[in-house]
Amino acid sequence: MRSASVKRVTGETQIELTLNLDGSGKCDVENPIGFFDHMLRSFCKHGLFDLSGTIKGDLNVDQHHTIEDTGIVLGECFKKALGDCAGIFRSGFFIYPMDETLAQAAVDFGGRPYLVCNSNLTGMPLVSVSGGKEASFQTDCFEDFWQGFTSSAQCNLHIDVIRGRSDHHKIEACFKAVSRAIRSAVEIDERRKGAIPSTKGVIV
């Protein structure tokens, strides 16, 4: 089973995640941010990844540290679970439609971290009510999450919203497109017969 557990404890966040690449889409993560929890659940469901753990952070400051550090830890989980990347497809691409929104993602686990993110978000927070109290999701943290992910997963990730109106739909379509692209990239390529997917003979 290709799985990994990573724990990150700083003065700003305490995050611990366990990832199974070959799961069934289960997400059992204690997440204090409602919309972000919804996105991680969608990511797992559409990528067929199992994810469990806890997310805690200094939300009295804002959501940036918590969301970015979760991306870092999730990326470290993928890096650790993939190991030397032997036998995988390595790259993947997916276009995901969601109502008026169309998003695409392309990923390459080639050892060089780089993020291109054209999400076309308004920057306005998504407002919600939880437990009778008003809460929100800082949409400007969306790119921070994927920057943290690509840096620690050491992958190349391009995210583009082709068209759309709702920030909710744009973000959700992107999470789903990325998860499907990653799913394609990390699946085992039977024709490769366990070889490293690089002319270098190593992923660096």
N, C-alpha and C positions, 0 to 999 in steps of 0.2 A: 504493500500500500504506500503510495506516494503522499506523505503527510509531513507536517512540520508544526512546531510550537515556538512562538517567539514572545518574549516579555520585554517591555520597555517601561522603565520607571524613571521619571525626571521630576524636577521641581514643579512642572506644569501638568504632567499627565501620568497616569498609571494604566497601561494597556497590555492585555495579555490575550493572544489569539492562537487558536489551533486550526489548521487548514488541512483538508483532505481533498486532493485534486480529483480523485476518482470517486466522488460522493454521489449523492442523489438530490442535492439542492437544498439541504437543511441549513438553516441559520439560527443558531441559538446563542446570540450575543446580547449581553446586557448593555444597552446603548441608551444614554440619557437624552439623545436628540431624536425626536420622533421622525422627522422626514429623512434624516440620515439613516436611521434604522430601516426605514422603508426601502431606501436605495440599496443597502447592503443585502437585504432579503431578496430584492430583485436580482442583484448581481449573482447571488448564490443559486437562486432558482433557475435562471437562464443559462448559467455556466455549468450547472450540475456540480458545484463545489459545496462541500460541507464546511461550515465555519462556526466555531464556538469560542466563548471567552467573555471578557469584560472590558468595558471602555469607561474610563473616568478621567475628568480633566477640569481645568480651572474655568468653568463656564461663567464664573462671576466676572471674569475678564472679558472674554468673548468665546466664540466657537473655534477660532482659528487653530490654536494649539491642539485641541482635541481631534479635530477633523484631519489636520495635516499629519499628526503623529499616528493616527489610525492608518492612513495611507502608507506611511513608512513601515509600520509593523506588518501590514498585509503584504506589501512588496517583499519584505524580508522572508515572510512565510513562503511565498512563491519561489523565491531564490533558493531557499533551503530545501524545499520539497522537490524542486527540479534537479538539484545537484549539478552534474556536468551536462545536463540536457540531452543525454544520450537517447537516441531513438525517437525523439519527438519531432513534430512537424516544424516547430520553431516559430513560424510566422502564421498570422491569421488575419482575416478581414471579414467585416460584416456590416451590412446596411440594415438599420432597424426603423420601421415606420411606427409611429404612435399618433394616431389621429392626424392633426394638421402638421405634425412634426416629422421630419426625416433626418436621422443621424447616422453617421458612419464612423467606424473605428478600424484602425489597422495597427497591428502590434508585431514586434519582432524581438524575441528573447535572444538577442545576439551579443549580449554582454556590454553594450554601449547605451547608457541611459540618455534619453532625449525625449522631451515632450513638446508636441505642437497641439495646442488646444484652441479651436475656434468655435466656442460654444454660443456666442452671440446672446449672452444673457443680459438682462437689464441692470443687474446689480442690486435690484430691490429685494429685500428679504421676503421669504415665503412665510406668511403669518398663519399660525394655527392655535388651537386651544387644547390644552392637556391638563386634566385634573382640575378644570375650572379656571386655570391660569393661562394667560396668553403666552405663547411661545413662538419661536420663529427659527427659520433656517437661513443662515447667511450664505446667499448664493455666490458671493465672492470667494467663498472657501472651496467651491467646486474644483477649480483649477489647482488649488493648493493640495487637495487630496491626491489628485493624479500626479502632481509633481513629486510628492513624497513617495508615491507608489513606484513611479518609473526610476527614481534615484536609487531606491533600495532593491528593487527587482532587477535592476540593470537591463531594462528593456527599452525599446524604442516604441513610442506610442503616439499615434496621430488621431485626434478626435475632432470631428467636424459636424456642426449642425448645418445641414443643407438648407433647410427651411423650417419655420415654426413660429408660433405666437406665444404660447404659454411657457414660462420658465420651468414650471413643474414638468411639463411634457418634454422639454428640451433636455433637462437633467436626467430624467428617468430613461428617455430613449438612448442617451449617451451611455448610462450605466449598463443598459441591456446590450447595446451594440458592443461595448468593450468586453463584457463578459462572454458574449458569443465569439468574439474575435480571439480572446484568450483561450477559450475552450478549444477552438480549432488549433491554436498554436501549441498547446501543451499535450494534446492527445498523441498517443503512440502511433507512429507510422510503421506499419508492419513491413513495408518494402525496405525500410531503412535498416532493419535487422540489428537494431541496437547501436548503430554507428552515431558518432557525433555529427550533428547537422551543420558542418562548416568545413570549407576547404582548408582551413588552418589546422583542423584536427582537434581543436579545442575552442570553447566559447570563452572569450576574454574581452 
